[in-house]
Amino acid sequence: MVRETPSTSDLGVDDRPPWGHTILLGLQHVLVMYAGAVVVPMVVGSALGLGQDEIATLVCIDLVLAGIGTILQSLGLWKFGIRMPLVVGAASNGIVPMILIGQSKGLPTVYGSLLVGGVLWILLAPLFGSLLKLFPAVVTGTVITLIGLTLIPVGLRLIAGKDPSAPDYAAPGNLLIAGFTLLLVVVFSRFLRGLLGQLALLLALVVGAVAGWIAGMGDLAEVGSGPVLDVPAPFHYGMVQFDLPSILLFLIVVLVLTVEASGQGLAVGQVVGRKVGPTEISRLLRVDGLLTALSGIFSGFAYTTFGQNIGLIALTKVRSRYPVAVGGVILVVLGVVQPIGRLVAAIPQPVIGAVAVVTFAALTVSGIELLSEVDFSRAGNLVVVMVALGVGLVPTGAPDFYHRLPFVAQVFLDSGVATGTVLAVTLNALFHLRRRPDA
C-alpha cells in the first residue's frame, strides 16, 4: 500500500513524496542515467551506416522502451518488476553482436534474435532467480563495489572524451566545466537543506549545463528542428528473420546480462534496506526479457536493469520507488516529444560526466560499507574479494586485454561485472561450501 508522506527524509521504498518533489526527484534519476541510455543507439546506428534521421529514430525507440521498463521495475505488474527504484536501459553488451549481425545478415535478423532471446529470458527467469543463495555479503559487497568502480570511468570518458589521440581530448575547457559542476555538487550538498539538498545533483547539472552553453559547449541549434512528436512503429526495418547462430550469440549476451542485472538487484536491495530473494530477482529479470523481446518488434536493443541511479539513491537517501517510476514516464515523454529530448541531449557531456562520477563513486562506497561488515579473518573472504575485484576490473583498466581470444569468450570477459560476479560466486563456494561430516 502506498503511504504518502510530506517529507522526503527517511522515505521507505513504498513511501511516496509529494507530487512536486516526486517529479523533480524523478527528473534527477533520468539525467543521471540518460547518457548511458542513448549511447547504445548512437554507436550502433553510426557503425551500421545509418543516417542521422534513422539514428534519431533509434534513440526515440530506445527512450520509450527504457521508460516502460523503468516503470515496470518500479511499480511492478503481475510477475514483472522488482518494485524497487531501478531504471532500465539499452545494454552496451549488445552493441557488438548487433553490429556484427546487422552488417552480415541485416537488421531483421538482429531483431528476430532479440525477440527469441527475450522470450527465453522471460521463461528462464525463475531458474536464474533461484541461484540467489550463492550471493552472501562478501559476494554482494564485492559486486556492488565492482559495479561502481567499473562505471566511474564512464563518467570520466564523458568529461575527457573517448579517444586519447584526438586533438580535443581532455581539453582544458572540458575539465574546467566538469570541475565547476563538481564544485556545485559540493556547495549545494553542504549548504542546501531538505528537498533542495536532495536535488543537489540536479541543480548542479542545470547550472553546469547553462554555464557550458554560455561557454559554447553543446549544440542548441537543433532543439527546435525536426518533428515535435514521434511514436515508435512496429517492424520499422521490416519483418523479423530468424537465424540460429545469431540467436545463440544473443543468448550468450543474455547470460551475461542476467548475471549483471542480478547484481544490480542485490545492490539496490542493500542500499534501500530491503531483502532481495529469488522471487524479486525473477521479477527483475522478466522485465529485462520483456523489453528485449519488445525490441524485436519495435526495433530496439538488448535491455538490462541499470545501476547508474543506485549511487544517487545512496547519496540522497531517498529510497522511494515512485520518483523512479515518474522518471520512467519522463523517459517515455523524452522519446515521444522530440524537442524535449533534443534539449536534454544538448547538455554538455563534461557536465553529465561530472555528475556521473559522483553518483558512481557513491555506489562504490555502498559496496565498501557492506564489505566492512565481512569477517576477513575467516579463511577465503579476502581471496574472494581481491581476485574478483582484480579480474573484474581488467576490462576497465585494459580494454583490449582479451582481444586475441575467440569472440564468444570476449563477449563474456569484456563484461568485468559479469566476470567478477562469477568469480566471486565460484570462489565463495570453493571456500565456504559446507562439506559432509564424513568428507
N, C-alpha and C positions, 0 to 999 in steps of 0.2 A: 504494500500500500504506500502511496506517495505521501510524504509528510512535508508540508510547506513550512518554511521557517523564515523569519525576517532577516536573519543574519547569515552570511556566508562562512563565518568562522566555525570550525569544528563540524562541518557538514558530513553526514554519513553518505554512503553510496546511494541510498534511496531517499535522501532529503533533496527537496527542490528549492533553490534560492528564488527570490522574487524575479519576475519575468525580465525586468530590465537588466538585472545582474546576470541572469542566465544567458541572455543574448550576447552581452559583452564577453563573458567568460567563454562562451561557445566560439565567438569570433577569434579569441586568443588561441584556442586549440587549433582552429583551421589554419591560422597564419603560421603556427609552429610546424605543421606537417605539410603545408601547401607545396613547398619546393619539392619535397620528396614525392608528392602526388603527381606533379606534372612533368618531372624529368624523364620518366619512362616513355610516355608517348612522344616527347620531343626527340629522344635518342632513337627510338625505333623508327619513327617517321622519317627522320633525316637519313638513317642508314639504308632504308628501303627506297630512297629517292623520291619520296612523296613531296608534293608541293606544299606551300605554306597554308593554303586553304585546307588541304587534307590533314596536315598536322594539327591545325586548329580544331578540326572535327574530332580527331583522336583525343585531344585534350578535353574537349567538351564531353565526349562519351566517358572518359576516364573520371572526370569530376562527378558526373551524375551517378555512376556506379559506385564510386568511393563513398559518396554521400549516403546512398541506400545502404551500403554495408555498415557504415558508421552508425546509422540509425538503428539497424538490426542488432549490432553488438551492444549498443547502449540500452535500448528498450526491450529487446527480445520479442520474438513472435513464435509461438508454439515451441518447437525444439531447436529453434535457431536463435543464436545470440547469447553471449555470456552475461548480459545485463550488468555490465561494468563500463567505466569510462574509457573505452578503447576506440581508436579510429582505424579505418581500413583504407588501403591504397594499393596502387599497382606495384607489384614486386619487381625489384631490379633483377632478381634471379631469372626472370623470364625473358629478359632482353635478348640474350644471345640465342636461345632456341627460336625465338620469334624471327630474328633477323636471318638465321641460317635457313629455316624452313621457308620463310617468306621469299627469300632470294631464289631458292631452288625449286620450290613447289607452289608458291603463291600464297596470298593471304587467306583464301578459302580453306586451304589445308591447315593453316595456323589455327583458324577459328574452329574447325572441326576437331582438332586435337584438344583445344581448350575446353570445348563442350564435353567431350568424353572424359577428360581429366577431371573437370569439375564435378560431374555426376558421380564418378568413382570416389572422389574426395568426400562427398556427402555420405555415401553409403559406408565408407570405411571409418568415418569419424568416431564411432563408439570404440572401435578397436584401438585407435590411437589414444583416445581418452583414458582407456584402462591402463595405460603404461605410466600414469602419473605417479604411482608409488615409487618409481625409480628416481624421483626428484626430491630428496631431503634438503635440509637447509644448506648444506655445503655445496650441493649441486645448484640449487636455485640461486644462492648468492653469487656463485661463480658466473652463471648465465646472465644475471642482471648486470653484473659488473662488466662482463664481456660485451653485452649489447651497448651499454653506454660508451665504453672505450672505442667500440667499432664505429659508432655514429659520430663521435666528436670530429674525426677527420672530414666527414661530410660537410659539416659547417665550415671547417677551415678552407675546404676547396671552394665553397661559395664565396668566401672572402677573397682568397688569393687567385683563384682560377684553377683549372684542371691541368693545364699544360705548362710545366716549368720553363719550357723553351720559348713560350710566347712573349712578345715584347712587353705586354701589359701585365705579365704575371706578377702578383704581389705588388701592384702599383701603389705608391705612397698614398694616393687619394683613397684607394680601397681600404687600406689599413687604417687610415685616419677616420673614415666614416664608420668603420666597424668598431674602432676603439671608442669613438664618440657614443655609439649605440650601447656598448658595454658600460660606459660610464653612466649613461642614463639609467640603465638597469640597476646599477648600484645605488645611485642617488634616489631614484624612485622607491626602491625597496627599503632604503634606510629611513626616508622621511615621510613617506605616504602611509596612511593607516586605513584599515577597513577594506572596502572594495577596491579603492584606488591602489592600495598596496598590493592586492592580489592581481591587479591588472597592470603591474609594473612592466611586464614584458611587452604587453600590447601597447602601452603608452610609449615605451622606448622605441618600439618598432615604428609607430606612427610618426613620432618626432624625427627619428632617424631617416625614415623614408622621405619626409618633407625636406630635410637637410640635404639628402642625396639628390633629390630632384633639383633643388636650388643650385647644387654644385654641378649639375649637368649629367648626373647618373640616371640610368633608366630612361625608357622611351615612352613618353606620354602621348606622342603624336598619333599612335594607333588606337587609343582608347575609344575615340568616337567613330572609328571607321568600322565597316562590316555590319552584319545583321545584328539586330537587337536581341532576338530570340532564336534559339536553335535547339530543337529536340532530337535526340538520337533516334535513328530509324533502324529497324532490324535488317540484317544481312546487307549492310552498306557496301560491302565488297563482293557480293554475290553469295549464292547458296554454299553452305559449308561442304567441304570434301574431307574424306577420312582416309588416313594413311597410317598403317600400323607402326612403322618405325618412328614416325613423327609423334604418334600418340605415346609410345614408350619413352621417348625423350622428354615429353612434358610430364609423364608420371614420375620421372626422376626429380624434376623440379618440384612437383607436388610433395614428394617425400621430404625434400629439403625445407620447403615452406612449412610443412607440418611441424617439424622439429622447432623451427624458429617461432612460429605462432604459439606453440605450446609454452615456449619460454616467455613470450610476451604475456600470456595469460597468467602464468605464475608470478611474473614481475608485478603486474597491476594488482594482483591479489595481495602481495606483500605490501605494496605502497598504500593501498586503501584499507588494509586491515581486515580483509575478508578471505575466508578459506576457499581455496580453489581445488576442486576434486575432479574425478574423471567425467562427471556429468557436465560440469562447467566447460571443461576443455572440449568435450564433444560438441557442445552448443557453439562454442567459438569456431571450431573447425568447419562446422556445417555452413556457417556464413561465408567463410573464405571459399569453400567449394561452390556454394550457390552463386557467388559473384563471378567466379571463374567460369562456371557453366553459362551464366547470362552473357559473359563476354563472347562466347561462341556465337551468340545470336546478335548481340549489339556491337560487335567489333571492338571489344575492349582488350583486357590484358589478364595475365595471371594475377590474382589478388591475394593479399595477405593482411593480417592484422598488424598494424604498425606499432612501434614502441616509442615514436617520437614524442608523443604527448605525455608519456608516463613520467618523464622528468619534470614536466610542467606541473603535474599533479603533486609530485613530491615537493616542488618549490613553493607552490601557492597554498598547499594543504587543503585545497577544495577537492573533495573526493566524490562529489555528486556526479551521477551519470547523466543528468539532464542537460547541463551545459554542452556536453559532448554530443548528445542527441540533437540539440539545436545546431551544433557545428555541422552535423550531417546534413541538416536542412540547408544550411548556408552553402555547403559544397554543391548540393543539387542546384541551388539558385545560381551559383557561380558558373555551373556548367550550362545552364539554360539561358540566363541573362548575360549575354556576351560582354557588354561594356563593363560590368562589374568585374567579371573575371579578367578582362584585359587590364583594368586598373590595378588589381592585385598583382597581376603578372608583371606590372611595370615597377614594382618595388625593387630598388637596387639590391642585387644579390649580396653585397657585403653586409647590408643591414639584416637581411634574413639569416645570413651565416652567423653573425654575431649573436643573435637571439638563439639560434640553433645550438651553438657551442655551449651556452649557459644551460639550456634545458637538458642536453645530453650529459653534461657534467653532473647535473643534479641526479639524473638516473644512475650514473656511476656511483655516486655517494650512497644511494639507496642500497645498491648491491654490497658496498663495503660495510654498511651498517649491519646488514644481515650476516655477512661473513664474520663480523666482530663477535657474534654470538656462538660461532662454531668452536668446538673444543679442538684446538690444534695440537694438543698433547696426545690426542687419540691417533693411533697409527693410521697413516694413509691420507688423512684430511689435507695436510699440506701438499702431498703429492697430487691429489685430485685438483686442487686449485692452481698450483703452479704449472702443471702440464697442460691443463685445459685452457688456461689463460695464455700461456706461451704459444701453443699451437694455434689457438683460436685467433690470435692477433697477427698471424703470419700474413694473411691477405691484406690486412691494413698497412702493415709496415713494408711488405714486399709484394706488391700487386701481381708481379709476373713470376712469383715463386714456383707455381705449378704449371707454367705454360707449356712445358715439354711433355706433360702427361697426357693420356688419352682424354678426349673431350668429355666423356661421361664422368671421369674422375674429377676433371676441372669443375664441372657443374656443382659437384658437392663440396669439394675442398675450397673453392673460391668463396664459399659462404663461411666465413670464420665463426659466425654464431652457431651454425649447424654443426660444424666440425668440433668446436669447443664443447657444445652441449653433448654430443655423442661421446666424446672423450670423458667428460665429467661423469656421465651416467655409467659408462663402462668401468672406469677406474673406481668409482664408488662401490659398484657391485663387486669388483675384484677384491677390494679391501674389507668391505663390510657385510658382504652376503653371508648370512649365517650358515655354518656347516652343521651337518648332523653330528650328534654326540659321538657316534661310533666312527666318524670320519677321521 
